[in-house]
Amino acid sequence: MESGEWQLASILPSVPTSRDFAAMRLQIDAMASARRNDHSAAQAAADKLSALADEPGQRQLAKEVVNIQAKEAQAVADLRLAIGRRP
């Protein structure tokens, strides 16, 4: 993510092996979609992250981390939508 090479997001394995991996993958997908100005895909990834944060059986710290990732993904999706609407 730090390199700005968002096209590399598509080569990540598609099947998550843990909740942590799934959360990171969704966050990267949201950011990559926003970078491509694909608000609907960014919003979908942010929504999935929010749902993941609400899954039962998580430790509180893990839940808080996923909630932070979900909020960041939502903010990026909203920002790209707002930028896209500017005249």
C-alpha positions as CSV (number, residue, x, y, z in Angstrom):
1,M,0.0,0.0,0.0
2,E,2.8,2.4,0.8
3,S,4.3,2.0,-2.7
4,G,1.1,3.2,-4.4
5,E,1.1,0.2,-6.7
6,W,-2.6,-0.5,-6.4
7,Q,-2.6,-2.8,-9.4
8,L,-0.8,-5.4,-7.3
9,A,-3.9,-5.8,-5.2
10,S,-5.4,-8.0,-7.8
11,I,-2.6,-10.6,-7.4
12,L,-3.3,-11.3,-3.7
13,P,-4.8,-14.7,-3.0
14,S,-8.5,-14.6,-3.4
15,V,-9.4,-17.0,-0.6
16,P,-8.8,-15.6,2.9
17,T,-7.3,-18.0,5.4
18,S,-8.1,-15.9,8.5
19,R,-10.3,-13.0,9.6
20,D,-7.2,-10.8,9.8
21,F,-6.3,-11.6,6.2
22,A,-9.8,-11.1,5.0
23,A,-9.9,-7.7,6.7
24,M,-6.6,-6.6,5.2
25,R,-7.7,-7.8,1.8
26,L,-11.0,-5.9,2.0
27,Q,-9.2,-2.8,3.1
28,I,-6.8,-3.0,0.2
29,D,-9.7,-3.7,-2.2
30,A,-11.5,-0.7,-1.0
31,M,-8.5,1.5,-1.4
32,A,-7.6,0.1,-4.8
33,S,-11.2,0.6,-6.0
34,A,-11.3,4.1,-4.7
35,R,-8.0,4.8,-6.5
36,R,-9.7,3.6,-9.7
37,N,-12.7,5.9,-8.9
38,D,-14.9,2.9,-8.6
39,H,-17.1,4.1,-5.7
40,S,-19.5,1.1,-5.7
41,A,-16.7,-1.4,-5.4
42,A,-15.0,0.6,-2.7
43,Q,-18.3,1.0,-0.8
44,A,-19.0,-2.8,-1.1
45,A,-15.6,-3.6,0.4
46,A,-16.1,-1.1,3.2
47,D,-19.5,-2.6,3.9
48,K,-18.0,-6.1,4.0
49,L,-15.4,-4.9,6.4
50,S,-18.0,-3.4,8.7
51,A,-19.9,-6.8,8.7
52,L,-16.6,-8.6,9.4
53,A,-16.0,-6.3,12.4
54,D,-19.4,-7.3,13.8
55,E,-18.9,-11.0,13.6
56,P,-19.1,-12.8,16.9
57,G,-16.2,-14.6,18.6
58,Q,-13.6,-12.0,18.2
59,R,-11.3,-10.6,20.9
60,Q,-12.1,-6.9,21.7
61,L,-8.7,-5.7,20.3
62,A,-9.2,-7.5,17.0
63,K,-12.7,-6.2,16.7
64,E,-11.4,-2.6,17.3
65,V,-8.7,-3.0,14.7
66,V,-11.2,-4.3,12.1
67,N,-13.5,-1.4,13.0
68,I,-10.7,1.1,12.4
69,Q,-10.0,-0.6,9.0
70,A,-13.7,-0.4,8.1
71,K,-13.9,3.3,9.0
72,E,-10.8,4.0,7.0
73,A,-12.2,2.1,4.0
74,Q,-15.5,4.0,4.3
75,A,-13.7,7.3,4.5
76,V,-11.7,6.6,1.3
77,A,-14.8,5.5,-0.5
78,D,-16.7,8.7,0.6
79,L,-13.7,10.9,-0.3
80,R,-13.5,9.5,-3.8
81,L,-17.2,9.9,-4.3
82,A,-17.0,13.5,-3.2
83,I,-14.0,14.2,-5.4
84,G,-15.9,12.6,-8.3
85,R,-18.9,14.9,-7.8
86,R,-16.9,18.1,-7.8
87,P,-17.5,20.4,-10.9
